Amino acid sequence: MLPRGKIARATDLAEGTTVKFTFRRSGRPVAGFIACHQGQLVAYENRCRHLPLPLDEGDDLFFTPDGHYLRCRHHGALFEPLSGLCIRGPCAGASLARLSIEVRKGIVWLGPDARPRHGES
């Protein structure tokens, strides 16, 4: 099955950066983000596993200052960027909800399990 939604240009995602986006699932908006870590792109729902709050505080800061982990700015939980596994914090052992993505011709596309909202990319 082909991916459904254009999210960003791959060139917008340098090492240690993120891009937020919103998509619809079952008619409801869901926040997500793409992160580039160790040259790999991964996408997750922007929702902590401890409480249903976004990882960032609206400031697009997902990585720890040293760039080694993703963190929940509300609870201090640390997540491995490539697996989404929480290694420290109130949700230790749980994983972020991963979203399928594909890069084609320099464009990052959201997989068939979700679709960006109309007018957003």
C-alpha positions in Angstrom: 0.0 0.0 0.0 1.4 3.4 -0.9 1.9 6.2 1.7 -0.9 8.7 1.9 0.3 12.0 3.3 3.2 14.3 2.5 4.8 15.6 5.8 8.1 17.3 4.9 11.1 17.5 2.7 13.9 15.1 3.9 16.3 18.1 3.5 14.3 19.9 6.3 15.4 17.2 8.7 19.1 17.6 9.6 20.7 15.5 12.4 19.1 16.3 15.7 16.1 18.2 14.3 12.3 17.5 14.3 9.3 18.5 12.3 5.8 18.5 13.8 2.7 17.7 11.9 -1.0 16.9 12.5 -3.0 14.1 10.9 -6.5 12.6 11.3 -7.3 9.2 12.6 -10.9 8.1 12.8 -11.9 11.7 12.2 -9.8 13.1 15.1 -6.7 15.3 14.9 -3.5 13.6 16.2 -0.2 15.4 16.7 3.0 13.7 15.4 6.6 14.5 14.8 9.5 13.3 12.7 13.0 13.2 14.2 16.4 12.7 12.6 18.8 10.7 14.8 22.0 9.0 13.7 21.0 9.7 10.1 17.7 7.9 10.4 14.2 9.3 10.3 11.6 8.1 12.7 8.1 9.4 13.4 6.0 9.2 16.6 2.8 10.5 18.0 3.6 13.6 20.0 2.2 12.1 23.2 3.9 11.0 26.4 3.2 7.5 27.6 2.8 8.6 31.2 0.0 11.1 30.7 -1.6 12.2 27.4 0.4 15.4 27.0 2.7 16.4 24.1 6.4 15.7 24.6 7.4 19.3 23.8 5.9 22.3 25.4 4.8 23.8 22.0 8.4 24.9 21.4 9.4 22.0 19.1 12.2 20.9 21.5 12.1 17.2 21.6 15.8 16.2 22.0 17.8 16.5 25.2 20.4 19.3 25.0 23.1 16.7 24.2 21.0 15.2 21.4 21.1 11.7 22.7 17.5 11.2 23.8 13.9 12.4 23.1 12.4 13.8 26.3 9.0 14.7 27.8 9.4 18.3 28.9 6.4 17.8 31.3 7.7 14.7 33.2 11.3 14.4 32.3 10.9 10.9 30.8 13.7 10.0 28.4 13.1 7.9 25.2 15.6 6.2 22.9 15.1 8.1 19.6 15.3 5.1 17.2 13.1 2.7 19.2 10.9 5.1 21.2 11.5 3.1 24.3 11.3 5.0 27.6 14.5 4.3 29.5 13.9 6.7 32.4 10.9 8.4 34.0 7.4 7.6 35.1 6.7 5.5 31.9 9.9 3.5 31.9 9.5 0.4 29.8 6.7 1.8 27.6 7.3 3.0 24.1 6.1 6.0 22.1 3.5 5.2 19.4 5.5 4.9 16.2 4.1 6.1 12.9 5.1 4.6 9.6 6.9 6.9 7.1 8.6 6.5 3.8 11.0 8.8 1.9 10.4 9.0 -1.8 12.2 11.4 -4.1 13.3 13.5 -1.1 9.8 13.8 0.4 8.8 12.2 3.7 5.4 10.6 3.5 3.1 9.4 6.3 2.1 5.8 5.9 -1.4 4.4 5.3 -2.1 4.2 9.0 -2.7 7.9 9.2 -3.4 10.9 6.9 -2.4 14.6 7.4 -5.3 17.0 7.9 -6.5 18.8 4.8 -4.4 21.9 4.1 -1.4 20.7 6.3 1.7 19.0 5.2 
